[in-house]
C-alpha cells in the first residue's frame, strides 16, 4: 500500500471511530462547507489553532472527567444520556458541536446552537447538592451551562499547553476571550474572558463538586469504554495523560494517580504526532472551511 493509500485508510477508520461515518469524512463536513459566509473564527485565531490540534483527543477525555464531578452535570448524563448504549454517539455529538462552532459559518453556528438548545430543553430533573438540598435542574440553567463551558475550555487549553507543540496565538487569555463567542448562541454571555477569571470561576465551583457512587459509575465507563481492541492502548495513554494534566485537587478527589509530567508528556506528544502523520496533512474540515472563507472574501 502506498503512503497516500495508508493515510486514506487510516483517516477513514479514525473518522469512523469518532463520528460513525465510513467514507473518511465526518457527516457534518457539508455543514462546515456550505455557504459563502465567514464564521466566528479565522485560521490564525486561537480557537481554530487549538481545536484542529490532536491534543483535543486528550482534552475531550479530561473534560468528561471534570464535568462528572458536578452532581447537576452528572445527573444530566446519567438520567438522560444513552452513553452506555451509544458511547460514541454522544462523543460524535460533542465533536460535531465543537467542529461546527469553530469552523462553520455564522448560519451553521446558529443552526448548531439551535440543535443543542433543543436537546437542553428536554434535559431536566433533580439532584442532591452537597448541602443536602434536592435541587431541580435544567441543562439550560446558567450555572450548568457555565460549568460545562469552563470544563471544556479549561481542559482543551491545558491539554494543548501540556501536549501540543503549537503556540496559541495571543496566548491563553486570547483563546479564552475568543472562545467566549461560541457560547453566546447558547444563552451564555457573562463568561470568563482571561485566565485569571477562568481560574476564579473553576474555584467558585469547587464547593459544589464531589465524587460518589454515581460519579464512580460514569468515571469507570470513561476509563474503559467499549472501543476496538486496536485503539485501547492509545486510549489508555490518553486517559492517563488527561489525569496527569488535572489540577492535583481534582485528581485527588477522583482518587487517580498522576504520573510525572516528564514521563508522560514526551510519549503522548510522540503518539499524537504519529497519528497526525498517519492521517496525513490534509484536513477535509479545515479545507472546506478555508474554501468557504475564500468565497466570503475574508482570506486569500
C-alpha positions, 0 to 999 in steps of 0.5 A: 500500500502506498503512503497516500493509500495508508493515510486514506485508510487510516483517516477513514477508520479514525473518522469512523471511530469518532463520528460513525461515518465510513467514507473518511469524512465526518457527516457534518463536513457539508455543514462546515462547507456550505455557504459563502459566509465567514464564521466566528473564527479565522485560521490564525485565531486561537480557537481554530489553532487549538481545536484542529490540534490532536491534543483535543483527543486528550482534552475531550477525555479530561473534560468528561472527567471534570464535568462528572464531578458536578452532581447537576452535570452528572445527573444530566448524563446519567438520567438522560444520556444513552452513553452506555448504549451509544458511547460514541454517539454522544462523543460524535455529538460533542465533536460535531458541536465543537467542529461546527462552532469553530469552523462553520459559518455564522448560519451553521453556528446558529443552526448548531446552537439551535440543535443543542438548545433543543436537546437542553430543553428536554434535559431536566430533573433533580439532584442532591447538592452537597448541602443536602438540598434536592435541587431541580435542574435544567441543562439550560440553567446558567450555572450548568451551562457555565460549568460545562463551558469552563470544563471544556475550555479549561481542559482543551487549553491545558491539554494543548499547553501540556501536549501540543507543540503549537503556540496559541496565538495571543496566548491563553487569555486570547483563546479564552476571550475568543472562545467566549463567542461560541457560547453566546448562541447558547444563552451564555454571555457573562463568561470568563474572558482571561485566565485569571477569571477562568481560574476564579470561576473553576474555584467558585465551583469547587464547593459544589463538586464531589465524587460518589457512587454515581460519579464512580459509575460514569468515571469507570465507563470513561476509563474503559469504554467499549472501543476496538481492541486496536485503539485501547492502548492509545486510549489508555495513554490518553486517559492517563495523560488527561489525569496527569494534566488535572489540577492535583485537587481534582485528581485527588478527589477522583482518587487517580494517580498522576504520573510525572509530567516528564514521563508522560508528556514526551510519549503522548506528544510522540503518539499524537504526532504519529497519528497526525502523520498517519492521517496525513496533512490534509484536513477535509474540515479545515479545507472546506472551511478555508474554501468557504472563507475564500468565497466570503472574501475574508482570506486569500 
